[in-house]
Amino acid sequence: MRQTVRKSKAECTGCGACTSICPKGAITMQPDEEGFLYPAVDGGKCVECDLCEKRCPAGKPQQAHKSQVFGAQNRDGQLRQASSSGGVFTALAKEWLGKGGVVFGAAFDEALRVEHIGAFDEMELSGMRGSKYVQSDASDAIAHAAALLERGIPVLFSGTPCQISGLKARVGRKDSDLLLTVDFVCHGVPSPGVFASYLKELEAKRGKKVVRYAFRDKRKGWKDFSAVATFEDGTEHVGQQTTEPFLYGFLQNLYLRPSCVQCEALREGHHAADITIADLWGIQELAPDRDDDTGMSLVLLNTKRGRQAFEACRTQLSVFPIEDTQKLLRHNPSIAHPAKAHSKREAFFRHYQKHGFESEKVMKLLAGPNQLERVCTRIAHLPRGLMRRIRVLLRKT
């Protein structure tokens, strides 16, 4: 009797496409002990048609593209300030809404869970701006996007490369010019359960409810971004990239999804989406005259459809080509290489499963060894003969 979709749990990206692919509605997404969502199969409903496994995009190669590469920045300074990088996503989304389409992207709900939602007008786009360093639940959005496409309504769907693959697995051959897909250069996705536990810890320490959270606040600039938790009374908890525990743990790959470390998306020109966007790190070398530290986007145009969509919104943007790909890759390694799990990932989750997220423990795990620990490590790696001589000398003294 089938209990899940993939034989190996580490292969599952959690895209959620299988929930709408199943003709019997037998699959739901359920959190595991690490807080990640995985498909669970209701044996009473499952007829073992295996359609979920056959259509699952995990492990299947992506089409190779020769991408056109640009740097781009939205001309609207206020909109750029509200965006993680250069505000390109909003320009694409506004153009798509203008043609009567619906835009899907990740946003916080009232409980600060990250889920995919649909926007029908520009007001609803605001929640999609800004990075969310938590894996979103896109299962319902994939089903809704597919239903809209079947009704002839244009859809722009943004998400991680694996979520785009999930949508395409659900849509199948019905993929058409009505669908524009936008992914991003993904560092990997952290556990929603871990983030929820972190918020609970913050609220317990302050005795107040967190009502907003920003992973990429630009009050100190785009490069030196901050993470900001806003409480119900308007007070804030502000942390930098190496001092804010959840953000620091994410950047150090402490609690990424297992499938992220073997991700093949984006590698060597293989793309799931029509357009790939990201922060253009290294702008100070690639185009120093354009570096104003307010945010700059990297844009990869992977398909004809993507090039046409970008051209349609180009008047909203300041755009320049990027030709030095070696320098680009040096500053943006995630384009070419998947993340590597932190060596203390297992230690973190052993502690997390007993105690939840504890900032002090996380910062201790991520701290480098102290002087005594370094000395002990060096001694442990000395040749055995030398160790014996040292012990003899110590006994004589």
C-alpha positions in Angstrom: 0.0 0.0 0.0 1.4 3.4 -1.1 2.1 5.7 1.8 4.0 8.5 0.1 5.0 9.5 -3.5 8.8 9.2 -3.6 10.6 6.0 -2.5 13.4 8.1 -1.1 12.3 11.0 1.1 15.4 13.0 0.3 14.2 13.3 -3.3 11.0 15.0 -2.5 11.1 18.8 -2.9 7.8 19.4 -1.3 6.4 21.2 -4.3 2.9 19.8 -3.6 2.0 19.1 -7.3 1.0 15.5 -6.4 -1.9 16.7 -4.3 -3.7 18.0 -7.4 -2.4 15.4 -9.7 -4.0 12.6 -7.7 -7.4 11.9 -9.3 -8.9 10.6 -6.0 -7.7 13.4 -3.7 -5.8 10.9 -1.7 -2.7 13.0 -1.0 -2.2 15.8 1.5 0.9 17.6 2.5 1.9 16.9 6.2 4.9 18.2 8.2 7.6 15.8 9.3 9.7 15.9 12.5 11.9 18.6 10.9 8.9 20.8 10.0 9.0 20.3 6.2 5.9 19.3 4.2 5.8 15.9 2.6 3.0 14.1 0.7 1.0 11.6 2.8 -1.3 9.1 1.0 -4.7 8.1 2.4 -4.7 4.3 1.8 -8.5 4.3 1.9 -8.7 6.6 -1.1 -5.6 5.5 -3.1 -6.3 3.2 -6.1 -2.5 2.7 -6.7 -2.7 4.2 -10.2 0.9 5.6 -9.6 0.1 8.8 -11.4 1.6 10.8 -8.6 5.0 9.1 -9.0 4.9 9.1 -12.8 4.2 12.9 -12.9 6.4 13.9 -10.0 9.1 16.2 -11.3 11.7 15.3 -8.7 14.9 14.0 -10.3 13.8 14.7 -13.9 16.2 16.8 -16.0 15.3 20.3 -17.0 15.5 21.6 -20.5 18.7 23.4 -21.2 18.6 27.1 -22.3 21.1 29.6 -23.6 20.0 32.5 -21.5 20.3 36.2 -22.1 21.8 37.8 -19.0 21.0 41.3 -17.7 21.2 43.6 -14.7 18.0 45.5 -14.1 16.6 48.0 -11.6 13.0 49.4 -11.3 12.9 53.1 -12.0 10.5 53.6 -9.1 12.7 54.2 -6.0 9.9 53.6 -3.5 9.0 50.3 -5.1 12.6 49.3 -5.2 13.0 50.0 -1.5 10.1 47.6 -0.8 11.6 44.9 -2.9 14.5 42.5 -2.0 16.6 43.4 -4.9 15.8 45.6 -7.9 12.0 45.3 -8.2 11.9 43.4 -11.5 9.2 41.0 -10.3 6.8 43.8 -9.7 7.4 45.2 -13.2 6.6 41.8 -14.7 3.6 41.3 -12.5 2.1 44.7 -13.3 2.4 44.0 -17.0 0.7 40.6 -16.6 -2.1 42.1 -14.5 -2.6 44.7 -17.2 -3.5 42.0 -19.7 -6.1 40.5 -17.5 -3.9 37.9 -15.9 -3.5 36.5 -12.3 -0.1 36.6 -10.5 0.9 33.9 -8.0 3.7 34.3 -5.5 4.7 33.7 -1.9 3.2 35.8 0.9 2.8 35.7 4.7 -0.7 34.9 6.0 -2.1 36.3 9.3 -0.3 33.7 11.3 3.0 34.5 9.5 3.0 31.2 7.7 4.3 31.5 4.1 1.9 30.3 1.4 1.4 31.0 -2.3 -1.5 33.3 -3.1 -3.0 34.8 -6.2 -3.2 38.5 -7.0 -5.8 40.0 -9.2 -4.7 43.7 -8.9 -1.6 45.7 -8.0 -2.7 46.2 -4.4 -2.5 42.5 -3.8 1.1 42.4 -5.1 2.5 44.1 -2.0 2.6 40.9 0.1 4.6 39.1 -2.6 7.4 41.5 -2.5 10.5 40.7 -0.5 12.2 37.4 0.1 10.7 34.8 2.4 13.4 32.5 3.7 10.9 29.8 4.5 9.6 27.1 2.2 6.1 28.2 1.1 3.1 25.8 0.7 2.3 26.1 -3.0 0.0 23.0 -3.3 -3.3 24.9 -3.5 -1.8 27.6 -5.7 -0.6 25.0 -8.2 -4.1 23.6 -8.4 -5.7 27.0 -8.7 -3.3 28.2 -11.4 -4.0 25.1 -13.5 -7.7 25.7 -13.2 -7.4 29.3 -14.3 -5.3 28.2 -17.3 -8.0 25.7 -18.3 -10.4 28.6 -18.3 -8.2 30.6 -20.7 -7.0 33.1 -18.0 -3.3 34.2 -18.2 -1.2 33.2 -15.2 2.2 34.4 -14.0 3.5 31.9 -11.5 6.6 32.8 -9.4 8.3 30.4 -7.0 11.4 28.2 -6.4 12.6 26.2 -9.4 11.1 23.0 -7.9 7.7 24.8 -7.5 7.8 25.8 -11.1 8.6 22.2 -12.0 5.7 21.1 -9.9 3.3 23.5 -11.7 4.5 22.2 -15.1 4.0 18.6 -13.9 0.4 19.5 -13.0 -0.3 21.4 -16.2 1.4 18.9 -18.5 1.0 19.4 -22.2 -1.5 22.2 -21.6 1.4 24.6 -21.0 0.8 27.6 -23.4 1.5 31.2 -24.0 -1.1 31.9 -21.3 1.5 30.8 -18.6 4.6 32.8 -17.7 6.9 31.2 -15.1 9.4 33.1 -13.0 11.8 31.4 -10.6 14.9 32.7 -8.7 18.4 31.6 -8.0 17.7 29.6 -4.9 20.0 29.2 -2.0 17.8 26.5 -0.6 14.6 26.5 1.5 14.5 26.4 5.4 12.0 24.5 7.5 8.6 26.3 8.1 8.4 24.5 11.4 11.8 25.9 12.5 10.7 29.4 11.6 7.4 29.1 13.4 9.3 27.9 16.5 11.7 30.8 16.3 8.8 33.3 16.2 7.3 31.6 19.3 10.6 32.0 21.1 10.7 35.8 20.1 7.2 36.2 21.4 7.9 34.4 24.7 11.0 36.6 25.3 9.2 39.9 24.6 5.8 38.9 25.9 4.3 40.3 22.7 2.9 38.9 19.4 5.0 39.3 16.2 2.7 40.7 13.5 5.2 41.3 10.7 8.6 39.9 9.7 11.0 41.1 7.0 14.0 39.0 6.0 15.5 41.7 3.8 15.0 45.2 5.3 17.1 47.8 3.5 17.4 50.4 6.3 21.1 49.9 6.3 21.3 49.3 2.6 20.8 46.5 0.1 24.1 44.7 0.7 24.0 45.0 4.5 20.4 44.0 4.8 18.6 43.4 8.2 16.0 41.0 9.4 13.2 42.8 11.3 10.4 41.4 13.5 7.7 43.9 14.3 5.6 43.3 17.4 1.9 44.3 17.9 2.8 47.4 19.8 5.1 48.7 17.0 8.4 47.8 18.7 11.0 45.9 16.7 13.6 43.2 17.0 16.4 44.0 14.4 19.3 41.7 13.6 22.0 41.6 11.0 23.1 38.7 8.8 25.5 37.3 11.5 23.5 38.3 14.6 19.9 37.4 13.8 19.7 33.7 14.7 17.2 32.4 12.2 18.7 34.4 9.3 22.2 33.4 10.2 21.3 29.8 10.5 19.6 29.9 7.0 22.6 31.6 5.4 24.9 28.9 7.0 22.6 26.1 5.6 21.8 24.8 9.1 18.2 23.8 8.4 17.7 23.5 4.6 15.4 20.9 3.1 17.4 17.6 2.4 16.6 17.8 -1.3 18.2 21.2 -1.6 21.7 19.8 -1.4 21.2 17.6 -4.4 19.3 20.2 -6.5 20.0 20.2 -10.2 17.8 23.2 -11.0 19.6 26.2 -12.6 22.8 24.2 -13.0 24.7 24.5 -16.3 22.0 26.4 -18.0 19.1 24.1 -17.1 16.0 26.1 -16.1 12.5 25.3 -15.2 11.2 28.9 -15.7 10.9 31.3 -18.6 12.7 34.0 -16.5 15.1 33.6 -13.6 15.7 36.6 -11.2 18.0 37.1 -8.3 20.1 39.7 -6.5 23.0 40.9 -8.7 25.8 40.5 -6.1 29.1 41.8 -7.3 27.5 44.9 -9.0 30.4 47.0 -7.5 32.7 45.1 -10.0 30.4 44.3 -12.8 28.9 47.8 -13.2 30.3 50.1 -10.5 28.7 53.2 -12.0 25.2 51.6 -11.3 25.9 50.6 -7.7 23.7 52.8 -5.5 23.1 50.1 -2.8 19.3 50.3 -3.2 19.1 47.0 -5.0 20.0 45.5 -8.3 18.4 42.4 -10.0 20.0 39.7 -12.0 17.7 38.6 -14.9 18.2 35.5 -16.9 15.9 35.3 -20.0 15.6 31.6 -20.6 12.9 31.3 -23.3 11.3 33.3 -26.1 8.2 33.8 -23.9 10.4 35.2 -21.1 12.2 37.6 -23.5 8.9 38.9 -24.8 7.5 39.4 -21.3 10.7 41.2 -20.2 10.6 43.4 -23.3 7.0 44.4 -22.5 7.9 45.8 -19.1 11.3 47.3 -20.1 10.1 50.9 -19.9 9.7 50.5 -16.2 13.3 49.4 -15.8 16.9 50.5 -16.2 18.6 47.6 -17.9 22.1 46.7 -19.0 23.7 43.5 -20.4 26.1 41.3 -18.4 28.9 39.8 -20.4 31.5 38.8 -17.8 30.0 35.5 -16.8 33.1 34.3 -14.9 32.9 37.3 -12.6 29.2 36.9 -12.3 29.6 33.3 -11.1 32.3 34.2 -8.7 29.9 36.6 -6.9 26.8 34.5 -7.4 27.9 30.8 -6.8 24.3 29.5 -6.3 23.8 29.9 -10.1 26.2 27.0 -10.6 26.4 25.0 -7.3 23.7 23.7 -4.9 24.0 24.5 -1.2 26.0 22.1 1.1 24.3 21.1 4.3 26.0 22.5 7.5 28.1 19.9 9.3 26.0 20.5 12.4 22.6 20.1 10.8 21.9 16.8 12.5 22.9 18.2 15.9 20.6 21.1 15.4 17.6 18.9 14.6 18.3 16.6 17.5 18.1 19.6 19.8 15.1 21.1 17.9 13.0 18.0 18.2 13.3 18.1 22.0 13.4 21.8 22.7 12.3 23.7 19.6 14.3 26.6 18.2 16.7 28.1 20.8 18.6 31.1 19.6 21.5 30.6 22.1 22.0 27.0 20.9 21.9 28.0 17.2 24.5 30.7 17.7 26.7 28.3 19.7 26.4 25.7 16.9 27.4 28.2 14.3 30.3 29.8 16.3 33.8 28.7 15.3 35.9 26.6 17.7 37.4 28.5 20.7 41.1 28.4 21.4 41.0 25.4 23.7 38.9 23.4 21.1 41.4 24.3 18.3 44.3 23.1 20.5 42.5 19.8 21.3 41.8 19.3 17.6 45.5 19.8 16.7 46.6 17.4 19.4 44.2 14.8 18.3 45.7 14.9 14.8 49.3 14.5 15.9 51.2 11.3 14.9 50.7 8.4 17.4 54.4 8.1 18.0 54.7 11.8 18.9 51.7 11.5 21.2 53.3 8.7 23.1 56.5 10.7 23.6 54.5 13.7 24.8 52.7 11.5 27.4 56.0 10.1 28.6 57.4 13.6 29.0 54.3 14.7 30.9 54.6 11.7 33.3 58.3 12.6 34.0 57.3 16.2 35.0 
